[in-house]
């Protein structure tokens, strides 16, 4: 399993509709992209200035599935239609798991 985490900062002109289109679009990729096992998304609560807008966590069955995701037509369409037009900055991390601390 491979986990792909993304944090997106959107342009100041981005609306709640833009954020919803992005989070809904990411979630909808499950079932369209081979090897994409799950997706979780959230939007920032806006409690402090200067924070990012959207965070997502996607779990892939393998590294190869994650690599193929980048070229998948549904992913490319989401980026072109909903993410790219309002994207200001992005940060991604790929990992094979988290370390639990405390209990």
N, C-alpha and C positions, 0 to 999 in steps of 0.2 A: 504494500500500500504506500501511496505517496500523497501527502497533503500539500495543497497549493493554497497559500494565503495571500490575499491582496488587500491593499488599502488604497482607496482612491480619493484624491482631493479634486473636487469639481470647481469649475469657474464660479465666480460670485453670481453670475446670471442663472445658474442652475436652479430649478424649482423642485418642489416635492414630487411633481409628476416625472421629472427627469430621474430623480433618485428611485422612484418606484419602478420605472421602466427598466432601470439597470438591475435592481435587485430581483424583480420578477423575471427578467431575461436570463440572469445567471441561474436562478432556480430551475427555469424551464429547460436548461441544457441537459439536466439529468433525464435520461431516457432517449436523448438525441445523440449524445456523444458516447461512443463505445468506450467502456472502461471508466466512465464517470459514475462513481458509486453514490455520492451524495454531495449536496451543496447547502451551505448555511450562509445567510446574508443578514446584515443589519445596517442601519443608518445611525449616524451620530445624533445624539440628543440636543446638540447645540448649546451645551452648558458653558462652554468656554470658547473664546475666539481662537482662531488659528488651528483648529483641529481638522482632521480629515472628515470626509462625508460618508463614505461607504466602506464597509469591511466585508470580506467574504472568505469562506473556507470551503474548499472543494477537495474531496477525497477521490483519488484515482486508484484503480486496481493495480497499476504498475507505472513505472517510469515511461515506458513506451506509450501507454495510454495518454499520459499527460503530454508527452511530446506531440502526439497526433492531434490532441485537442487544439493546439495553437493554429493548425491549418484547417480545422473543421469548418465547413461553410456556415453552420449555425453560430459558432463562436465569432467568426469573422463578420457576419452580418450584425451581431449584437454590438461589436466594437464600432463598426462603421455607422450604424444607425443611432445608437443610444449613448455609447460611452465616449467615443472620439469627439463628437461635437461639443461636449461640455467638460472634457477632461483637462485638468490643470496639471496634475502630478499623480504619480503612481509608485507604489513600492510593492514588491512581491517577495515571498519566501517559499521555498519548497523544502519539505522536511519529511522524514520517515517516522516522526512521532514526537510527542512531548514527554518531558520528564515530570512526573508528579512530585510535588514538594509539599510536605505536610499532609495532614489527613483530617 
